[in-house]
């Protein structure tokens, strides 16, 4: 699944690597692999190409 962080557009498009509870690991184009707390941030899901 491809996503964007709504407050960090400079990170670019991210690919979800895993979801464990509310912890989402996302590999972003310009920020690398980050752990996102889905309880605090609603990632924007992108349409598949």
Secondary structure, 3 states (H helix, E strand, C coil): CEEECCCCHHHCCEEEEEEECCEEEEEECCCEEEEEECCCCCCEECCCC
